[in-house]
Amino acid sequence: MTVKVNDSCIGCGACESICDAVFSVDGTAQVNDAAVADNMDCVKEAADACPVSAIEVE
């Protein structure tokens, strides 16, 4: 499973507050790819919570 943050990210930090093992925000959100597999539940929760739908889970 891959997780990407697209260009619509506004850097609000919602994803980081929900799933800080995977997401970090420094201007825009960054993904820690190595942590995705072990944290899929919170990745999906963060994607659902993103106000601009910037998190793509494939």
N, CA, C and O atoms as a GROMACS GRO file, in nm:
protein
  232
    1MET      N    1   0.083  -0.118   0.000
    1MET     CA    2   0.000   0.000   0.000
    1MET      C    3   0.088   0.125   0.000
    1MET      O    4   0.186   0.133   0.075
    2THR      N    5   0.054   0.221  -0.084
    2THR     CA    6   0.131   0.345  -0.089
    2THR      C    7   0.046   0.462  -0.040
    2THR      O    8  -0.076   0.464  -0.058
    3VAL      N    9   0.113   0.556   0.021
    3VAL     CA   10   0.048   0.676   0.072
    3VAL      C   11   0.123   0.796   0.018
    3VAL      O   12   0.245   0.805   0.030
    4LYS      N   13   0.048   0.888  -0.043
    4LYS     CA   14   0.107   1.010  -0.097
    4LYS      C   15   0.027   1.130  -0.048
    4LYS      O   16  -0.092   1.120  -0.019
    5VAL      N   17   0.096   1.243  -0.037
    5VAL     CA   18   0.029   1.369  -0.006
    5VAL      C   19   0.037   1.454  -0.132
    5VAL      O   20   0.146   1.484  -0.181
    6ASN      N   21  -0.079   1.493  -0.185
    6ASN     CA   22  -0.078   1.569  -0.309
    6ASN      C   23  -0.062   1.720  -0.285
    6ASN      O   24  -0.052   1.764  -0.171
    7ASP      N   25  -0.059   1.796  -0.393
    7ASP     CA   26  -0.030   1.939  -0.387
    7ASP      C   27  -0.138   2.023  -0.319
    7ASP      O   28  -0.117   2.142  -0.294
    8SER      N   29  -0.252   1.964  -0.289
    8SER     CA   30  -0.357   2.042  -0.223
    8SER      C   31  -0.336   2.054  -0.072
    8SER      O   32  -0.414   2.121  -0.004
    9CYS      N   33  -0.232   1.988  -0.019
    9CYS     CA   34  -0.203   1.994   0.125
    9CYS      C   35  -0.185   2.140   0.170
    9CYS      O   36  -0.111   2.217   0.109
   10ILE      N   37  -0.254   2.175   0.280
   10ILE     CA   38  -0.244   2.310   0.334
   10ILE      C   39  -0.162   2.314   0.463
   10ILE      O   40  -0.149   2.419   0.526
   11GLY      N   41  -0.106   2.200   0.502
   11GLY     CA   42  -0.019   2.194   0.620
   11GLY      C   43  -0.091   2.218   0.751
   11GLY      O   44  -0.033   2.274   0.843
   12CYS      N   45  -0.217   2.176   0.761
   12CYS     CA   46  -0.295   2.204   0.881
   12CYS      C   47  -0.253   2.121   1.001
   12CYS      O   48  -0.276   2.161   1.115
   13GLY      N   49  -0.190   2.005   0.977
   13GLY     CA   50  -0.142   1.922   1.086
   13GLY      C   51  -0.240   1.818   1.136
   13GLY      O   52  -0.208   1.745   1.230
   14ALA      N   53  -0.358   1.809   1.077
   14ALA     CA   54  -0.457   1.711   1.122
   14ALA      C   55  -0.402   1.569   1.110
   14ALA      O   56  -0.419   1.488   1.201
   15CYS      N   57  -0.336   1.539   1.000
   15CYS     CA   58  -0.283   1.404   0.980
   15CYS      C   59  -0.178   1.369   1.084
   15CYS      O   60  -0.174   1.257   1.136
   16GLU      N   61  -0.092   1.465   1.114
   16GLU     CA   62   0.014   1.441   1.213
   16GLU      C   63  -0.045   1.420   1.352
   16GLU      O   64   0.004   1.336   1.428
   17SER      N   65  -0.150   1.494   1.385
   17SER     CA   66  -0.210   1.477   1.518
   17SER      C   67  -0.280   1.342   1.530
   17SER      O   68  -0.291   1.288   1.641
   18ILE      N   69  -0.327   1.286   1.419
   18ILE     CA   70  -0.395   1.157   1.420
   18ILE      C   71  -0.296   1.041   1.409
   18ILE      O   72  -0.313   0.938   1.473
   19CYS      N   73  -0.192   1.058   1.327
   19CYS     CA   74  -0.101   0.948   1.295
   19CYS      C   75   0.042   0.999   1.283
   19CYS      O   76   0.098   1.003   1.174
   20ASP      N   77   0.101   1.037   1.396
   20ASP     CA   78   0.234   1.097   1.393
   20ASP      C   79   0.347   1.000   1.362
   20ASP      O   80   0.460   1.041   1.336
   21ALA      N   81   0.317   0.870   1.364
   21ALA     CA   82   0.418   0.772   1.324
   21ALA      C   83   0.444   0.777   1.174
   21ALA      O   84   0.552   0.740   1.128
   22VAL      N   85   0.344   0.822   1.099
   22VAL     CA   86   0.355   0.823   0.953
   22VAL      C   87   0.369   0.965   0.898
   22VAL      O   88   0.446   0.987   0.804
   23PHE      N   89   0.295   1.060   0.953
   23PHE     CA   90   0.293   1.195   0.897
   23PHE      C   91   0.368   1.295   0.984
   23PHE      O   92   0.361   1.291   1.106
   24SER      N   93   0.441   1.384   0.918
   24SER     CA   94   0.502   1.498   0.986
   24SER      C   95   0.476   1.620   0.898
   24SER      O   96   0.480   1.611   0.775
   25VAL      N   97   0.450   1.732   0.961
   25VAL     CA   98   0.416   1.853   0.887
   25VAL      C   99   0.523   1.958   0.910
   25VAL      O  100   0.548   1.999   1.023
   26ASP      N  101   0.585   1.999   0.801
   26ASP     CA  102   0.683   2.108   0.802
   26ASP      C  103   0.654   2.190   0.677
   26ASP      O  104   0.722   2.175   0.575
   27GLY      N  105   0.555   2.274   0.686
   27GLY     CA  106   0.505   2.344   0.568
   27GLY      C  107   0.394   2.263   0.504
   27GLY      O  108   0.278   2.305   0.503
   28THR      N  109   0.430   2.147   0.451
   28THR     CA  110   0.330   2.051   0.402
   28THR      C  111   0.361   1.916   0.465
   28THR      O  112   0.469   1.895   0.520
   29ALA      N  113   0.266   1.826   0.455
   29ALA     CA  114   0.282   1.694   0.517
   29ALA      C  115   0.383   1.608   0.442
   29ALA      O  116   0.389   1.610   0.319
   30GLN      N  117   0.461   1.533   0.517
   30GLN     CA  118   0.556   1.437   0.463
   30GLN      C  119   0.516   1.299   0.515
   30GLN      O  120   0.460   1.287   0.624
   31VAL      N  121   0.545   1.195   0.436
   31VAL     CA  122   0.508   1.059   0.473
   31VAL      C  123   0.633   0.978   0.505
   31VAL      O  124   0.730   0.978   0.429
   32ASN      N  125   0.631   0.910   0.620
   32ASN     CA  126   0.736   0.816   0.656
   32ASN      C  127   0.695   0.681   0.599
   32ASN      O  128   0.622   0.605   0.663
   33ASP      N  129   0.742   0.651   0.478
   33ASP     CA  130   0.700   0.530   0.406
   33ASP      C  131   0.727   0.402   0.486
   33ASP      O  132   0.651   0.306   0.475
   34ALA      N  133   0.833   0.400   0.563
   34ALA     CA  134   0.870   0.279   0.638
   34ALA      C  135   0.767   0.246   0.746
   34ALA      O  136   0.759   0.131   0.790
   35ALA      N  137   0.689   0.343   0.790
   35ALA     CA  138   0.593   0.322   0.898
   35ALA      C  139   0.451   0.294   0.850
   35ALA      O  140   0.364   0.263   0.930
   36VAL      N  141   0.427   0.306   0.720
   36VAL     CA  142   0.290   0.294   0.668
   36VAL      C  143   0.229   0.158   0.698
   36VAL      O  144   0.118   0.151   0.750
   37ALA      N  145   0.297   0.050   0.667
   37ALA     CA  146   0.240  -0.085   0.680
   37ALA      C  147   0.193  -0.116   0.822
   37ALA      O  148   0.092  -0.183   0.839
   38ASP      N  149   0.265  -0.068   0.921
   38ASP     CA  150   0.230  -0.097   1.060
   38ASP      C  151   0.125  -0.003   1.117
   38ASP      O  152   0.081  -0.021   1.231
   39ASN      N  153   0.083   0.096   1.039
   39ASN     CA  154  -0.008   0.199   1.092
   39ASN      C  155  -0.125   0.229   0.998
   39ASN      O  156  -0.173   0.342   0.993
   40MET      N  157  -0.170   0.130   0.924
   40MET     CA  158  -0.272   0.155   0.823
   40MET      C  159  -0.404   0.207   0.881
   40MET      O  160  -0.472   0.285   0.815
   41ASP      N  161  -0.441   0.166   1.000
   41ASP     CA  162  -0.566   0.215   1.058
   41ASP      C  163  -0.563   0.366   1.077
   41ASP      O  164  -0.657   0.435   1.040
   42CYS      N  165  -0.454   0.416   1.135
   42CYS     CA  166  -0.448   0.560   1.158
   42CYS      C  167  -0.421   0.636   1.027
   42CYS      O  168  -0.460   0.752   1.015
   43VAL      N  169  -0.355   0.573   0.930
   43VAL     CA  170  -0.336   0.637   0.799
   43VAL      C  171  -0.472   0.662   0.735
   43VAL      O  172  -0.498   0.770   0.683
   44LYS      N  173  -0.559   0.562   0.738
   44LYS     CA  174  -0.693   0.576   0.680
   44LYS      C  175  -0.774   0.681   0.755
   44LYS      O  176  -0.847   0.758   0.695
   45GLU      N  177  -0.760   0.682   0.887
   45GLU     CA  178  -0.830   0.782   0.968
   45GLU      C  179  -0.781   0.923   0.933
   45GLU      O  180  -0.861   1.016   0.920
   46ALA      N  181  -0.650   0.938   0.917
   46ALA     CA  182  -0.593   1.068   0.880
   46ALA      C  183  -0.640   1.111   0.741
   46ALA      O  184  -0.672   1.228   0.720
   47ALA      N  185  -0.645   1.018   0.647
   47ALA     CA  186  -0.692   1.050   0.512
   47ALA      C  187  -0.836   1.097   0.516
   47ALA      O  188  -0.873   1.193   0.447
   48ASP      N  189  -0.919   1.031   0.595
   48ASP     CA  190  -1.059   1.069   0.607
   48ASP      C  191  -1.075   1.206   0.673
   48ASP      O  192  -1.168   1.280   0.641
   49ALA      N  193  -0.984   1.240   0.764
   49ALA     CA  194  -0.994   1.365   0.838
   49ALA      C  195  -0.935   1.484   0.763
   49ALA      O  196  -0.961   1.599   0.800
   50CYS      N  197  -0.857   1.460   0.660
   50CYS     CA  198  -0.792   1.569   0.588
   50CYS      C  199  -0.897   1.663   0.528
   50CYS      O  200  -0.982   1.618   0.450
   51PRO      N  201  -0.893   1.793   0.563
   51PRO     CA  202  -0.997   1.885   0.517
   51PRO      C  203  -0.992   1.914   0.366
   51PRO      O  204  -1.090   1.962   0.310
   52VAL      N  205  -0.880   1.886   0.302
   52VAL     CA  206  -0.869   1.912   0.158
   52VAL      C  207  -0.844   1.785   0.078
   52VAL      O  208  -0.809   1.791  -0.040
   53SER      N  209  -0.861   1.669   0.141
   53SER     CA  210  -0.844   1.538   0.075
   53SER      C  211  -0.709   1.526   0.005
   53SER      O  212  -0.701   1.477  -0.108
   54ALA      N  213  -0.604   1.570   0.075
   54ALA     CA  214  -0.469   1.569   0.016
   54ALA      C  215  -0.398   1.434   0.030
   54ALA      O  216  -0.297   1.411  -0.036
   55ILE      N  217  -0.448   1.346   0.115
   55ILE     CA  218  -0.382   1.218   0.140
   55ILE      C  219  -0.442   1.112   0.048
   55ILE      O  220  -0.562   1.084   0.052
   56GLU      N  221  -0.356   1.054  -0.035
   56GLU     CA  222  -0.399   0.950  -0.128
   56GLU      C  223  -0.345   0.815  -0.082
   56GLU      O  224  -0.224   0.797  -0.068
   57VAL      N  225  -0.437   0.721  -0.059
   57VAL     CA  226  -0.400   0.586  -0.016
   57VAL      C  227  -0.434   0.492  -0.131
   57VAL      O  228  -0.549   0.481  -0.172
   58GLU      N  229  -0.332   0.424  -0.181
   58GLU     CA  230  -0.353   0.334  -0.296
   58GLU      C  231  -0.309   0.193  -0.261
   58GLU      O  232  -0.318   0.103  -0.344
   0.00000   0.00000   0.00000
